[in-house]
Each structure stands twice: as structure tokens, then as C-alpha cells.
């Protein structure tokens, strides 16, 4: 994935979500203001057709579910 230096003013590193340890903090985009915490893994099942990770926004308490192959940004 190519990106311009102007898109990443804080020098963050892009990595796949699956490579982070549980409870790691990350940003969704290089210019994001809020960070997320990686929580538990949800396996693929009869009802949930795709496997994903639960991630929590620390400021709002909101929860999102991201695929393991999602690119996230770390310090």
C-alpha cells in the first residue's frame, strides 16, 4: 500500500491488525485523533460469516469489529 508522506505527518507505521497483541493501541488512519484498543477475537461461525477482532474506542466507548487483515497505524 503506497501512501504519501503528507498523509502521515506523525510518522506512524502501517501494520495488519492480526500482528498486534491483545490490548494494543492503534489508530485507524494516520491523521486520526482517537485511538482504539484491540480486544478479543471472534471466530467465524454459522451466524457470523467472517472472523473479526473487537476493538474499542477509548474516548467514546464505542465498539467496532475489524477484519484481521485491516491495515492500522501504530507509533
Helices and strands as residue ranges (DSSP letters): G 5-7, E 13-16, G 17-19, E 25-26, E 36-42, E 52-57, E 63-66, E 71-74
